[in-house]
Amino acid sequence: MWNTRSVQLSVRLPSDVASEAEEAQRSDPDFLSRVIQYGLTRRSIYRGLRDAETAKDSLMTAPPDATTGFIQP
């Protein structure tokens, strides 16, 4: 489906959360990978939507060209 590659991450978590993450990794090694993939995909989608909204807003607030009456980017 996608081209993939491994990435090594090192994160600092509160002890209780770290213990649960270690247990999840032992019991289901793919679980954390899926959680991180979900989170990063969601972040990417929302970032794209935010950027599109920002671009749209900047076009809507641009002053119209006095000679044509059209909004210039």
Contacts in CASP RR format, 6 or more apart in sequence:
PFRMAT RR
TARGET T0000
AUTHOR 0000-0000-0000
METHOD contacts of the structure
MODEL  1
MWNTRSVQLSVRLPSDVASEAEEAQRSDPDFLSRVIQYGLTRRSIYRGLR
DAETAKDSLMTAPPDATTGFIQP
9 36 0 8 1.000
13 21 0 8 1.000
21 32 0 8 1.000
24 31 0 8 1.000
24 32 0 8 1.000
25 31 0 8 1.000
25 32 0 8 1.000
59 71 0 8 1.000
59 73 0 8 1.000
60 71 0 8 1.000
62 71 0 8 1.000
62 72 0 8 1.000
62 73 0 8 1.000
63 71 0 8 1.000
63 72 0 8 1.000
64 70 0 8 1.000
64 71 0 8 1.000
64 72 0 8 1.000
65 71 0 8 1.000
65 72 0 8 1.000
END
